[in-house]
């Protein structure tokens, strides 16, 4: 199943930050209540990784007010064999 990273930015003010975290925690969603936050390091974003079929499904994990500004990236991994093949093809 595809895996997606959801990045949700929010305002830097302490109260605004607390309100976003509160919304996430109160949803009852496992995805949202286990989000990682960068606020304590000055990066006012939440990150969530989900295993769903599409980017649209990943966006639906979020409460509606946060969907528009969210960045969704499909994640992948590489094997050494795949990378060696790409390097070989590009040396020619």
Secondary structure, DSSP 8 states (H G I E B T S, - for coil): --EEEEEEE---SHHHHHHHHHHHHHT--HHHHT-EE-GGGT--EEEEEEE-SSHHHHHHTS-HHHHTT-EEEEE----HHHHHHHHHHHH-
